[in-house]
Amino acid sequence: QVQLVESGGGEVQPGGSLRLSCAASGNIRPSVYFLAWYRQAPGKERELVAGFTSGEGTNYADSVKGRFTLSRDNAKNTVYLRMNSLKPEDTAVYYCTLGRVGVPRYWGQGTQVTVSS
């Protein structure tokens, strides 16, 4: 079994910052599966925000490039999403996922991020 536990969501004003964390445990298969963040805004489909790919690569949605940064602590099996210059359109539930690139298999419970003045 795989468990993904997210933390760090909250409410922030436009232009502010937040850092999300995701601690992974269980049979995470690091050579096959990769951790990624997805989000779902009200009335919209879930979309990829940022994720790791093979060879320590990273992939970001165009809408967050230059503002969001993905990092990891392999010793803790934890990934982080640093979100700067937040905009109201970043408001969503953010999910940590684990699976093949572009094909998440496991999902965390989600954490709410609200950007509002």
C-alpha positions in Angstrom: 0.0 0.0 0.0 1.0 3.6 -0.6 0.1 6.5 1.6 0.5 10.2 0.6 0.1 12.8 3.2 -0.1 16.5 2.2 0.3 19.5 4.3 0.9 23.2 3.9 -2.3 24.5 2.3 -4.1 27.6 3.4 -5.3 31.1 2.5 -2.9 33.7 1.2 -3.2 37.1 -0.5 -2.3 37.6 -4.1 1.4 37.8 -4.5 2.0 35.7 -1.4 3.7 32.3 -1.0 3.0 28.9 0.3 4.9 25.6 0.5 3.1 22.3 0.2 4.7 19.1 1.5 3.9 15.5 0.7 5.2 12.6 2.7 5.1 9.3 0.8 5.3 5.9 2.5 4.8 2.3 1.5 5.7 0.5 -1.7 6.5 3.7 -3.6 8.7 2.1 -6.3 11.0 5.1 -6.9 12.5 3.6 -10.0 9.1 3.3 -11.7 6.8 5.8 -10.0 7.2 9.5 -9.7 5.7 12.0 -7.4 3.7 14.9 -8.8 1.3 17.6 -7.8 -2.1 18.0 -9.5 -4.8 20.6 -8.7 -8.5 21.0 -9.2 -10.3 24.3 -9.2 -14.0 24.6 -8.7 -15.8 23.7 -12.0 -12.6 22.6 -13.7 -10.8 19.4 -14.4 -7.8 18.2 -12.5 -4.5 19.4 -14.1 -0.9 18.7 -13.6 0.9 21.4 -11.7 4.4 20.0 -11.4 6.0 16.6 -11.3 9.3 14.6 -11.3 10.3 12.6 -14.3 13.0 10.1 -15.0 16.6 11.1 -14.5 15.7 13.7 -11.7 13.9 15.8 -14.3 10.9 18.0 -13.6 7.9 19.1 -15.5 5.8 22.2 -14.8 2.5 23.5 -16.2 3.0 26.6 -18.3 0.8 28.6 -15.9 3.2 28.0 -13.0 6.6 28.1 -14.6 8.9 30.6 -12.9 6.6 30.8 -9.9 6.5 27.3 -8.5 9.4 25.1 -7.6 9.5 21.4 -7.0 12.0 19.9 -4.6 12.5 16.7 -2.7 14.2 15.1 0.4 14.9 11.5 -0.6 15.9 10.5 2.9 12.4 11.5 4.1 10.5 10.4 0.9 9.0 13.9 0.9 8.5 16.3 -1.9 7.8 20.0 -1.6 6.1 22.5 -3.9 7.2 26.1 -3.2 4.6 28.5 -4.7 5.5 32.1 -5.1 3.7 35.1 -6.6 0.4 33.3 -6.1 -2.6 34.4 -8.1 -6.4 34.0 -7.5 -6.4 31.5 -10.4 -4.1 29.3 -8.4 -7.0 28.7 -6.0 -7.7 24.9 -6.0 -7.4 21.7 -4.1 -3.9 20.5 -4.6 -3.2 16.7 -4.6 0.0 14.8 -4.2 0.1 11.9 -6.6 2.4 8.9 -7.3 2.5 6.9 -10.5 4.1 6.7 -13.9 4.8 10.1 -15.6 1.4 11.5 -16.6 -0.5 8.6 -15.1 -1.0 9.1 -11.4 -2.0 5.9 -9.6 -2.2 7.0 -6.0 -3.7 10.2 -4.7 -3.4 12.0 -1.4 -6.4 13.5 0.3 -5.8 17.0 -1.0 -5.0 20.3 0.6 -6.9 23.5 -0.1 -5.0 26.6 -1.4 -7.0 29.8 -1.5 -5.6 33.0 -3.0 -7.8 35.9 -2.2 -7.6 39.5 -1.1 
